[in-house]
């Protein structure tokens, strides 16, 4: 077979295969009706809008849930000679620290008797009151406990203040009907809180001292620092200080005058 005849046979065979090849190509490029239907379904304007709305709702929901999980932190200060400070978040105590040396000793005792961390505020307050009574701080006719609240979120701080005020009034007087429960000057700013901490005293005691010094210059800060919280309270009221009409305080004509021991830093 010569080359010319062989070439002719190859060309004839190729011409016979072309329709089959084209048919196969047509089959491969034929659109997948199921895939095309899904694509067109997702491309419908109404469905596109629905999925966009769902995405927006999901984002808004996540933002709202994140906001509800974040709680403002509020400081609660308590003074009954031991000075204590608590950080409250979501109505639970997450920190408890001492404002003075007596407070440090008191917290050591508290830690030996109970676990306060992440406990509800009311529960921690009740434990503090119970231990304070056991140690003799809230017994007797001149027993005094002071409290105040500081927080950058004013609404949350007021809510916590109302809770602390009501709880202490109820629980302390249950143990000692003669005990005095007094709110601080309720005019705290962060600088005052920080300054009191620098002097190793509660913010209520610091404010009492500042008030007395503003009225009577014969005293010094160092001298008044050695006074008990009760003596400072009586001394301030004796000079007609602002505690005369503070919330939680009886009217001046219902209270006896300052005890004879006022001015004596060693007075119990």
C-alpha positions in Angstrom: 0.0 0.0 0.0 1.5 3.3 -1.1 1.5 6.4 1.0 -1.1 8.1 -1.0 -3.7 5.3 -0.4 -2.9 5.1 3.3 -3.4 8.8 3.7 -6.7 8.6 2.0 -7.9 5.8 4.3 -6.9 7.8 7.4 -8.9 10.8 6.2 -12.0 8.7 5.5 -11.8 7.2 9.0 -11.4 10.6 10.6 -14.5 11.9 8.8 -16.5 9.0 10.1 -15.4 9.7 13.8 -16.1 13.4 13.8 -19.9 13.1 14.4 -19.3 10.8 17.4 -16.8 13.2 18.9 -19.1 16.2 18.4 -21.9 14.3 20.0 -19.8 13.5 23.0 -18.7 17.1 23.3 -22.4 18.2 23.1 -23.2 15.8 25.9 -20.4 17.2 28.1 -21.4 20.8 27.6 -25.1 20.2 28.1 -26.2 22.3 31.1 -26.9 20.5 34.4 -30.6 21.3 34.9 -30.4 20.7 38.7 -27.4 23.0 39.2 -28.8 25.7 37.0 -32.1 25.6 38.8 -30.4 26.1 42.2 -28.3 29.0 40.9 -31.3 30.7 39.4 -33.3 30.1 42.7 -30.6 31.9 44.8 -30.4 34.7 42.3 -34.1 35.6 42.7 -34.3 39.2 44.2 -36.8 38.3 46.9 -34.6 35.5 48.2 -31.5 37.6 48.0 -33.3 40.2 50.2 -34.4 37.5 52.7 -30.9 36.2 53.2 -29.6 39.8 53.6 -32.2 40.4 56.3 -31.3 37.2 58.0 -27.7 38.2 58.1 -28.5 41.6 59.6 -30.7 40.0 62.3 -27.9 37.6 63.2 -25.4 40.5 63.5 -27.8 42.5 65.7 -28.5 39.5 67.9 -24.8 38.9 68.4 -24.3 42.6 69.3 -27.2 42.6 71.8 -26.1 39.4 73.5 -22.6 40.8 73.8 -24.0 43.9 75.5 -26.0 42.0 78.0 -23.0 39.9 79.1 -21.0 43.0 80.0 -21.8 44.4 83.4 -20.6 47.6 85.0 -18.2 47.2 87.9 -19.2 49.0 91.2 -17.2 49.6 94.3 -18.9 49.0 97.7 -17.2 50.5 100.7 -17.9 49.4 104.3 -16.4 50.8 107.5 -16.9 49.6 111.1 -13.3 50.4 112.1 -12.1 47.6 109.8 -12.4 49.2 106.3 -13.4 47.0 103.5 -13.8 47.5 99.7 -15.6 45.1 97.3 -15.8 45.2 93.6 -19.3 44.0 92.4 -20.1 42.8 89.0 -23.4 41.3 88.0 -24.4 41.4 91.7 -21.5 39.2 92.7 -18.3 40.0 94.6 -15.3 39.5 92.4 -12.8 41.4 94.6 -12.5 42.0 98.4 -9.7 44.2 99.7 -8.8 46.0 102.9 -8.8 49.7 103.3 -6.8 49.7 106.5 -4.7 47.3 108.7 -7.8 46.3 110.7 -9.5 45.5 107.4 -6.6 43.2 106.4 -6.9 41.3 109.7 -10.7 41.0 109.3 -10.4 39.6 105.8 -7.9 37.0 107.0 -10.5 35.8 109.5 -13.2 35.9 106.8 -11.1 33.8 104.5 -10.6 31.2 107.2 -14.4 30.8 107.7 -15.9 31.2 104.3 -15.4 31.5 100.5 -16.6 34.9 99.3 -15.4 35.0 95.7 -18.1 35.1 93.0 -20.8 34.9 95.7 -23.9 37.1 95.6 -23.4 40.5 97.2 -26.1 40.0 99.8 -24.5 36.7 100.9 -21.1 38.3 101.3 -22.6 41.2 103.3 -24.4 38.9 105.6 -21.2 36.9 106.3 -19.3 40.2 107.0 -22.0 41.3 109.4 -22.0 38.0 111.2 -18.2 37.9 111.7 -18.2 41.6 112.7 -20.7 40.8 115.4 -18.7 37.8 116.6 -15.6 40.0 116.9 -17.5 42.7 118.9 -17.4 45.4 116.2 -21.2 45.8 116.0 -22.1 45.2 119.6 -23.0 47.8 122.2 -25.0 51.0 122.2 -22.4 53.0 120.2 -21.9 50.4 117.4 -21.6 52.1 113.9 -21.3 50.8 110.4 -20.9 53.1 107.4 -21.2 52.3 103.8 -21.0 54.0 100.4 -20.9 53.1 96.7 -18.8 54.3 93.8 -19.2 53.4 90.1 -18.8 55.1 86.8 -22.2 53.8 85.7 -24.4 56.0 87.9 -27.6 54.1 87.4 -25.9 50.8 88.4 -24.2 52.5 91.3 -27.5 53.8 92.6 -29.1 50.4 92.2 -26.3 48.8 94.2 -26.4 51.6 96.8 -30.1 51.0 97.4 -29.6 47.3 97.8 -26.7 47.7 100.2 -28.6 50.4 102.2 -31.7 48.2 102.6 -29.8 45.1 103.4 -27.5 46.6 106.1 -30.4 48.5 107.7 -32.3 45.2 108.1 -29.5 42.7 109.0 -27.4 44.9 111.3 -30.4 46.0 113.4 -31.4 42.4 113.7 -28.2 41.7 115.5 -28.1 45.0 117.4 -31.2 47.3 117.5 -28.9 50.0 118.9 -26.4 49.9 116.1 -26.2 52.9 113.8 -26.2 52.3 110.0 -25.0 55.4 108.2 -24.4 56.2 104.5 -21.3 58.1 103.5 -21.4 61.6 102.1 -22.5 60.2 98.7 -20.4 62.7 96.8 -17.4 60.5 95.9 -15.4 61.0 92.8 -12.5 58.7 91.6 -9.9 61.1 92.9 -11.4 60.9 96.4 -11.4 57.1 96.3 -7.8 57.0 95.2 -6.6 59.5 97.8 -8.3 57.6 100.6 -6.7 54.4 99.5 -3.3 56.2 99.5 -3.9 57.0 103.2 -4.8 53.4 104.0 -8.3 54.3 105.1 -11.9 53.9 103.9 -13.3 56.7 101.8 -16.0 57.4 104.5 -13.3 58.0 107.1 -11.3 60.1 104.8 -14.3 62.3 104.0 -15.1 62.7 107.7 -11.6 63.9 108.4 -11.7 66.4 105.5 -15.0 67.7 106.8 -13.7 68.2 110.3 -10.5 69.9 109.1 -12.6 72.3 107.1 -14.5 73.2 110.2 -11.9 73.1 112.9 -8.3 73.9 112.0 -7.0 73.0 115.4 -6.9 69.4 114.3 -4.4 67.8 111.9 -4.9 65.1 109.4 -2.5 62.8 111.2 -4.2 63.3 114.6 -7.7 62.5 113.2 -6.4 59.5 111.3 -6.0 57.8 114.7 -9.6 58.3 115.6 -12.2 55.6 115.3 -14.9 56.0 112.8 -17.5 56.5 115.5 -15.5 59.3 117.2 -15.0 61.0 113.8 -18.8 60.8 113.2 -19.6 62.3 116.6 -17.0 65.0 116.2 -18.3 66.0 112.8 -21.9 66.2 114.1 -20.7 68.1 117.2 -19.4 70.7 114.8 -22.6 70.7 112.7 -21.0 68.8 109.9 -22.9 67.6 106.8 -23.6 64.2 108.4 -26.1 65.9 110.5 -28.9 65.3 107.9 -27.4 62.5 105.8 -29.6 59.5 104.7 -29.6 56.8 107.4 -28.9 59.3 110.2 -31.5 60.2 112.8 -32.3 63.8 113.4 -29.9 65.7 115.6 -32.4 66.2 118.4 -33.0 62.5 118.6 -29.3 61.7 119.3 -27.3 62.3 122.4 -24.3 64.6 122.4 -20.8 63.5 121.6 -19.4 61.1 124.3 -16.8 62.3 126.7 -14.2 60.1 125.0 -14.3 62.1 121.8 -10.8 63.3 121.0 -9.1 60.3 122.6 -7.7 58.1 119.8 -7.4 55.2 122.2 -11.2 55.2 122.9 -12.6 51.8 122.0 
